[in-house]
Amino acid sequence: MRASRELKNLWRYRACLPSLVANNLKRRYQRSILGFVWSLLNPLLMMTIMTMVFSVFFKRDPRDFALYIFSGLLPWSYMSSTMIAGCGSIVEAESLLKKLPVSKVVFPLVLGLTETSNFVLSLIALAVFGFAIGLPFHASALALPIAVLPVVVFTLAITIFLSVLTVYFRDIAHIIGVALGGLFYLTPILYPLNAVPEHLRQWYQLNPFYHLINVVRVVISDGRYPTANEWCTAWALAAVALVLGVATYLWRERDIIYRL
């Protein structure tokens, strides 16, 4: 019953969500000269600087590493930044929630969808960057919209879970920030999995971020479609996260307003 009620509420706000996301993006670049163009420029400049560092100091041809590193770094940045920022999304909406009968899940969703928009733009920037340095186009890249879906579902679901948890434990954002900072180095992003000692690889493969990043990386960097096992693993992680996020929200939804 409560689940169907929340779905009805979300359906009622369906027209508002795109407007709220667009408003968030506008506010982010308010009063800047280039405005929304920064959504494309930021990842482009970051990729250019990193490529220059690797090329000049490590004497590496950017075509050898650019796609591999950036196809891992962009989804990681999306997932980690969304989760950290999303922790306080319900708490920060306290004044609005106490005045209006708004569905609480709207706030982590709007924040998550705003970051998802930036993620999509960063992938477009990666395509532009790859074209500029002469990287070949793989037909598997056409599967990218499908490959990012489990990443987006997982990220939004965990963001909802963390936003509810933060209502009760206000230090969650700090804990998650430190945890993800350490996990970054334990996730094969700047290095391949086969660079990890063989006896440790099974432990690395317990990391959910590895599997979610991998389905994006293989279609961009490896020039192939994910295997059935890779698809199933990514979607299984997304499904578990979705159950966790939705169940936690429905469990505490009525109590949240009294804890703000």
C-alpha positions as CSV (number, residue, x, y, z in Angstrom):
1,M,0.0,0.0,0.0
2,R,2.7,2.5,1.0
3,A,4.8,1.6,-2.0
4,S,1.9,2.2,-4.4
5,R,1.1,5.5,-2.6
6,E,4.7,6.7,-3.1
7,L,4.6,5.6,-6.8
8,K,1.4,7.7,-7.2
9,N,3.1,10.6,-5.5
10,L,6.1,10.4,-7.8
11,W,3.8,10.1,-10.8
12,R,2.1,13.3,-9.7
13,Y,5.5,15.0,-9.6
14,R,6.7,13.6,-12.9
15,A,6.3,17.0,-14.7
16,C,8.1,18.8,-11.9
17,L,11.2,16.6,-11.8
18,P,12.8,17.8,-15.1
19,S,12.1,21.4,-14.1
20,L,13.7,20.9,-10.7
21,V,16.8,19.2,-12.3
22,A,17.1,22.0,-14.9
23,N,16.8,24.6,-12.1
24,N,19.6,22.8,-10.1
25,L,21.8,22.9,-13.2
26,K,21.1,26.6,-13.8
27,R,21.8,27.5,-10.2
28,R,25.1,25.6,-10.3
29,Y,26.4,27.9,-13.1
30,Q,24.5,31.0,-12.2
31,R,26.3,34.3,-13.0
32,S,29.1,32.5,-14.8
33,I,29.9,33.8,-18.3
34,L,29.8,30.4,-20.0
35,G,27.0,29.0,-17.9
36,F,25.8,25.5,-18.9
37,V,28.8,25.1,-21.2
38,W,30.9,24.4,-18.1
39,S,29.1,21.0,-17.9
40,L,31.0,20.0,-21.0
41,L,34.1,22.1,-20.4
42,N,34.9,20.7,-16.9
43,P,35.4,17.1,-18.0
44,L,37.1,18.1,-21.2
45,L,39.6,20.2,-19.3
46,M,40.2,17.5,-16.7
47,M,40.8,14.9,-19.4
48,T,43.2,17.3,-21.3
49,I,45.2,18.1,-18.2
50,M,45.5,14.4,-17.1
51,T,46.5,13.4,-20.7
52,M,49.2,16.1,-20.7
53,V,50.6,14.9,-17.3
54,F,50.7,11.3,-18.5
55,S,52.2,12.2,-21.9
56,V,54.9,14.6,-20.6
57,F,55.9,13.1,-17.3
58,F,55.3,9.4,-18.0
59,K,56.2,9.5,-21.7
60,R,53.0,7.7,-22.7
61,D,51.0,8.0,-25.9
62,P,47.5,9.2,-24.8
63,R,45.9,6.7,-27.2
64,D,47.3,3.9,-25.0
65,F,45.6,5.0,-21.8
66,A,43.1,7.8,-22.3
67,L,40.0,5.6,-23.0
68,Y,40.8,3.1,-20.3
69,I,41.4,5.6,-17.5
70,F,38.6,8.0,-18.4
71,S,36.0,5.3,-19.0
72,G,36.6,4.2,-15.4
73,L,37.1,7.6,-13.9
74,L,33.9,9.2,-15.2
75,P,31.5,6.6,-13.8
76,W,33.4,6.5,-10.5
77,S,33.2,10.3,-10.1
78,Y,29.5,10.2,-10.9
79,M,28.8,7.5,-8.3
80,S,30.9,8.9,-5.5
81,S,30.0,12.6,-5.9
82,T,26.2,11.7,-6.1
83,M,26.3,9.5,-3.0
84,I,28.3,12.1,-0.9
85,A,26.1,15.0,-2.0
86,G,22.9,13.0,-1.7
87,C,23.5,12.2,1.9
88,G,22.1,15.5,3.1
89,S,19.4,15.9,0.5
90,I,16.5,15.2,2.8
91,V,18.0,17.0,5.8
92,E,18.7,20.1,3.8
93,A,15.1,20.2,2.7
94,E,13.8,20.3,6.3
95,S,12.1,23.7,6.1
96,L,10.3,22.8,2.9
97,L,9.2,19.4,4.2
98,K,7.7,21.0,7.3
99,K,5.7,23.4,5.3
100,L,4.5,21.4,2.3
101,P,3.2,17.8,1.9
102,V,6.0,16.9,-0.5
103,S,7.2,13.3,-1.1
104,K,10.6,13.1,0.7
105,V,12.1,10.9,-1.9
106,V,11.9,13.7,-4.5
107,F,14.9,15.5,-3.0
108,P,17.5,12.7,-3.3
109,L,16.0,11.9,-6.7
110,V,16.4,15.4,-8.0
111,L,19.9,15.6,-6.8
112,G,20.7,12.2,-8.3
113,L,19.2,13.1,-11.7
114,T,21.1,16.4,-11.7
115,E,24.3,14.5,-11.3
116,T,23.2,12.0,-13.9
117,S,22.7,14.8,-16.4
118,N,26.3,15.9,-15.7
119,F,27.5,12.3,-16.1
120,V,25.8,12.1,-19.5
121,L,27.5,15.3,-20.6
122,S,30.8,14.1,-19.4
123,L,30.4,11.0,-21.5
124,I,29.7,13.2,-24.5
125,A,32.8,15.2,-23.6
126,L,34.8,11.9,-23.6
127,A,33.5,11.2,-27.1
128,V,34.6,14.6,-28.3
129,F,38.0,14.2,-26.6
130,G,38.5,10.7,-28.2
131,F,37.7,12.1,-31.6
132,A,40.1,15.0,-31.1
133,I,43.1,12.8,-30.3
134,G,42.3,10.3,-33.1
135,L,41.0,7.4,-31.1
136,P,39.1,4.7,-33.2
137,F,35.3,4.4,-32.8
138,H,34.0,1.0,-31.7
139,A,30.5,-0.2,-32.7
140,S,30.2,-1.4,-29.1
141,A,29.9,2.2,-28.0
142,L,26.4,2.2,-29.3
143,A,25.5,0.0,-26.3
144,L,26.7,2.7,-23.9
145,P,23.2,4.0,-23.1
146,I,22.2,0.5,-21.9
147,A,25.6,0.0,-20.1
148,V,25.1,3.1,-17.9
149,L,21.6,2.1,-16.8
150,P,22.7,-0.3,-14.0
151,V,25.2,2.3,-12.9
152,V,22.5,5.0,-12.7
153,V,19.9,2.7,-10.9
154,F,22.5,1.6,-8.4
155,T,23.6,5.2,-7.7
156,L,20.1,6.6,-7.3
157,A,19.1,3.7,-5.0
158,I,22.1,4.0,-2.7
159,T,21.7,7.8,-2.7
160,I,18.1,7.3,-1.4
161,F,19.3,4.9,1.2
162,L,22.1,7.2,2.4
163,S,19.7,10.2,2.5
164,V,17.4,8.4,4.9
165,L,20.3,7.1,7.0
166,T,21.6,10.7,7.3
167,V,18.4,11.8,9.0
168,Y,19.3,9.6,11.9
169,F,23.1,9.7,11.8
170,R,24.3,13.2,10.6
171,D,28.0,12.0,10.2
172,I,27.2,9.7,7.4
173,A,28.4,12.1,4.6
174,H,31.8,12.4,6.3
175,I,32.1,8.6,6.8
176,I,31.1,7.9,3.2
177,G,33.5,10.5,1.9
178,V,36.4,8.9,3.7
179,A,35.3,5.4,2.8
180,L,35.0,6.2,-0.9
181,G,38.3,8.0,-0.8
182,G,40.0,4.8,0.3
183,L,37.9,2.6,-2.0
184,F,39.0,4.6,-5.0
185,Y,42.5,3.1,-4.8
186,L,41.1,-0.3,-4.2
187,T,39.0,-0.2,-7.4
188,P,40.8,-0.9,-10.7
189,I,40.3,2.6,-12.3
190,L,43.9,3.9,-12.8
191,Y,45.2,0.4,-13.3
192,P,43.9,-2.9,-14.8
193,L,42.8,-5.8,-12.6
194,N,45.5,-8.0,-14.0
195,A,48.1,-5.6,-12.4
196,V,46.8,-6.8,-9.0
197,P,48.6,-9.8,-7.5
198,E,46.6,-12.9,-8.5
199,H,45.9,-14.0,-4.9
200,L,44.2,-10.7,-4.3
201,R,42.0,-10.5,-7.4
202,Q,39.1,-12.4,-5.9
203,W,38.9,-9.8,-3.1
204,Y,39.0,-7.0,-5.6
205,Q,36.1,-8.6,-7.4
206,L,33.9,-8.3,-4.3
207,N,33.9,-4.6,-4.9
208,P,30.6,-3.6,-6.5
209,F,32.1,-0.5,-8.0
210,Y,34.4,-2.6,-10.1
211,H,31.6,-4.5,-11.8
212,L,29.5,-1.4,-12.4
213,I,32.4,0.5,-13.9
214,N,33.4,-2.6,-15.9
215,V,30.2,-2.7,-18.0
216,V,30.8,0.9,-19.0
217,R,34.5,0.5,-19.6
218,V,34.3,-2.6,-21.9
219,V,32.0,-0.9,-24.4
220,I,34.2,2.2,-24.5
221,S,37.7,1.0,-24.0
222,D,37.8,-2.7,-24.9
223,G,35.6,-2.3,-28.0
224,R,33.3,-5.2,-27.1
225,Y,29.9,-5.8,-25.6
226,P,29.7,-7.0,-22.0
227,T,29.4,-10.8,-21.5
228,A,26.2,-12.3,-20.1
229,N,28.0,-12.7,-16.7
230,E,29.1,-9.0,-16.7
231,W,25.5,-7.9,-17.5
232,C,24.0,-10.1,-14.9
233,T,26.4,-9.0,-12.2
234,A,25.9,-5.3,-12.9
235,W,22.1,-5.6,-12.9
236,A,22.1,-7.9,-9.8
237,L,24.0,-5.2,-7.9
238,A,21.5,-2.5,-9.2
239,A,18.5,-4.7,-8.1
240,V,19.9,-5.3,-4.6
241,A,20.6,-1.5,-4.2
242,L,17.1,-0.7,-5.4
243,V,15.5,-3.1,-2.9
244,L,17.7,-1.7,-0.1
245,G,17.0,2.0,-1.0
246,V,13.2,1.5,-1.5
247,A,12.7,-0.7,1.5
248,T,14.7,1.6,3.8
249,Y,12.8,4.6,2.6
250,L,9.3,3.0,3.0
251,W,10.3,1.6,6.4
252,R,11.2,5.1,7.8
253,E,9.2,7.4,5.6
254,R,6.6,8.3,8.2
255,D,9.2,8.9,10.9
256,I,11.6,11.1,8.9
257,I,9.7,14.3,9.5
258,Y,9.9,13.9,13.3
259,R,13.7,13.4,13.1
260,L,14.5,16.5,11.1
